[in-house]
Amino acid sequence: MNATENPITTTQSEVLDLLFLKGLTSGGSFAVWRKPRTTKLEFLLDDKKNPERVTLNFEELPAGFLVHPFADQEDKKAFFIRSSHYFSFDLDQDLDQEDLPKWLNQSLDPEAGSIRSEISHLIQIKSESSLQENLKGNEKEHFIRLVEHGIKAIEDGILEKVVPARTKFIHLSEDFDLGKTFSNLLKSYPNSFINFFHIPQVGTWIGASPEVLIETKGDHFHTMALAGTQPAIGENPLKSAGWTQKEIEEQALVCRYIVDCFKKIRLREYEEHGPKTIMAGNLLHLRTDFRVNMKATGFPQLGSVMLELLHPTSAVCGMPRKEAHDFLQENEGFDRSFYAGFLGPVNIQDETSIYVNLRTASIRGDKAILYAGAGVTEESDPEKEWEETELKCQIIGKFIQKPNT
């Protein structure tokens, strides 16, 4: 029997390891992701050594993966991982060797440990950088004062809501395995956008975002308002959840913000569904979905128009947007970098899906920086807001810090 009659079967973990190895040895930028409620894993590699930056008129872009920081640069450009090589497969099915593209033709039968050991070595040396810049964001006392300052600004009528953030440093576990960590995120968070990207000299990030910023598919546009947070408790947390007035008002502010963006461009025909309680990892949130038929409303470039209007949303910044943004820049005390920015695949098979970069970590050598924020209103309790950020940090942190199983 020849090789084609009895092909070597490749497990998804082996393919994932090969993809990470290919990306890290290429010298270029790459991204790996799985969209919410799907079983399709996607990989995209740009083999150019120098990172590319583009304007946000994504309808004009080729296929690729967009990454934008929280704070706008002066030229308002985003990093773009152009699709030199693209590959996808169904996570529910094993692959045969012949199913893999020729550019991913490393041997499929080496000792698994050697590939994983090389990936672990590469991820540390390629993501190495100083952590000094973020030390202030790691302090509980600083965050508590920040929340108190935010509440005072709301009471004084300067702000309606503000979303201060913080960082948390952790050491990667001694047996940190990128492939296993990513696989664990895939299994644990089916309703989140599981993602990893590496841009040389720019950043190496891993995350599980629950929040769509904008999506376009054919003639259809979608965005969502996501706010309010509580732990998922009990056997049926979706049915037993109860929301406080503070959380309901916080969600209503985010919805109003989206509707105000529609009003700015005189868009009146849209569908609004919600709010409803949804689960993302070990947390519950309130979510409202907004949908628009771009053809019927005559807005073929609604995606890029709304992307510019929405970011940064009131769910990650506050309201009014300019005043909240200025407050955070003056008082937060650290650079958010790509946290609460946005990222996602662009123009791949007639779809663009951009997500807010939440529940995320920046890998820096043998350490990682976790990022989390909390929506502050007049009713906020600073200690409870700190506890909320701790829960959010656990979503990624528990897979990075503890030994992988």
PyMOL commands that set and color helices and strands:
alter all, ss='L'
color gray80, all
select helices_A, chain A and resi 12-26+58-60+97-99+102-104+112-126+132-138+140-155+178-188+237-240+245-264+294-297+302-310+321-331+382-401
alter helices_A, ss='H'
color red, helices_A
select strands_A, chain A and resi 9-10+29-34+40-46+52-54+64-68+78-82+85-90+95-96+161-162+165-171+193-199+203-209+212-217+220-231+271-280+283-293+318-319+342-346+351-356+360-364+367-373
alter strands_A, ss='S'
color yellow, strands_A
deselect
rebuild
show_as cartoon
